[in-house]
Amino acid sequence: MQPPLSQPGTGLKASDCGACHQNQYRDWQHSTHAAAYTDLQFQSEISKPGAPKELCKNCHIPLGNQRESLTDGKANPTFDAALQQEGVTCAACHVRTENGHSVIVGSQTSTAATAGKSGTHVVVVDRAYLLGRCESCHQANARFTEHYVCSFNTAQELRSGPFGKTHTCVSCHLETGTITENAIKTEPDRITAADPGRFTRHVFPGGGVPKRFDLFPYLLTVRHDTALDFELGKIVFSQSYRSGQIQIPVQIRNARAGHSVPTADPERFVLVRVRLLDERNGELTRQEYRIGQVWQWEPAKKLSDNRLAPLESRRHVFIFKSTQSVRFIELTAYHVRLTKENGRYMQATAGMADPAFQKDIAAIDRLYPFAAILWSRRLDLVNGSSIEKDRVERNRESVRLRGYPE
């Protein structure tokens, strides 16, 4: 439980912080953290019979004040329904209890004297504590029952990898932005001579698949992009593009992530798809290559794992038997969060969920992004042209995806 903050006029809600920290508040509103509790997939998962929902909530609504009941089953006198909807809110990382009061933890000093002068609050400086907040949720391995496991090993993947001694989570996931004129007026304590006009972005985009379609465009406001590099090798024809075998090599490299890709939710995977098209863009055939973990869930057991470790590079060759109708080769890589089968199961069992979410879960394929496009390239075998779509174009196409990418 978080007791009242030690300073009057401050509160635990994100909107309380946003009164001054407007840039960070706006970022948080568009983040996955803000949707941690209202996430349709999460609400569907915790509605399953036997699901350890109270344990799952420890990360999705980590403040005691967000919980309706206490561990002994009694009603929580400090429960705040509005705060519950905020998911992983500002206070989850920046507030902790000291001497019976809640204090605000930050990375820059603000003493009682400077706080009084600038009209801001006191900040307890503890950078190590802030860095540890990531690990408290993004490093969770537990088996609750035969069918329910939590397998999030991201922090360990970072620590044991080539960047473990030089990088932390925020090295990649907390970029620096430019302080606006309004922030200069409202946050004078945040602006130092060593780093003028800057602030930390709080979007935390992660794998680039937001919780709602309308959040895709906001991802373009941060520099963060896929950690993977894709390179098309030399295409080999056994005879000509009109006949015989076609070999299409694709090099995939985890160039920028300090952890395996994909990480976190074991059901996520990267799907590389190659399609052969005719003159009218009709699909003739396709092949797919999957990068990720494969689990069975009854009982829960990991069957395989071919994810890309940090700096790992892998070459996969797609081999087709050509036909006379082939004109275009289309290559697309997706980060997939939800499969078609899982989406259908969630829709079929929507009635088990909290009534507040049942309607949306039943329509999950229209409301919830199943995937995002990481790479897209198209070749014309007649004129030799090759077009690779940039980040903006991929973002727009990701918005147009409804359900599993067909």
Secondary structure, DSSP 8 states (H G I E B T S, - for coil): ----BSSTT--SSHHHHHTT-HHHHHHHHTSTGGGTTT-HHHHHHHTSTT--HHHHHHHHS-SGGG-SB-TTS-B-TT--HHHHTTSS-HHHHHEEEETTEEEEEESS-B-HHHHHHHT---BEE-HHHHHHHHHHHHEEEEE-SSS-EEEEEHHHHHHTSTTTTT--THHHHS-EEE--HHHHHH-GGG-BTTBTTEEE-----TTS--SSGGGTGGGGGSS---SEEEEE---EESSBTTBSEEEEEEEEEE-S-SS-BS-SSTT-EEEEEEEEE-TTS-EEEEEEEEEEEEEEETTEEEEEE--B-TT-EEEEEEEEE--TT--EEEEEEEEESS-HHHHHHHHHTGGGS-HHHHHHHHTHHHHS--EEEEEEEEEETTT--EEE--HHHHHHHHHH--SS--
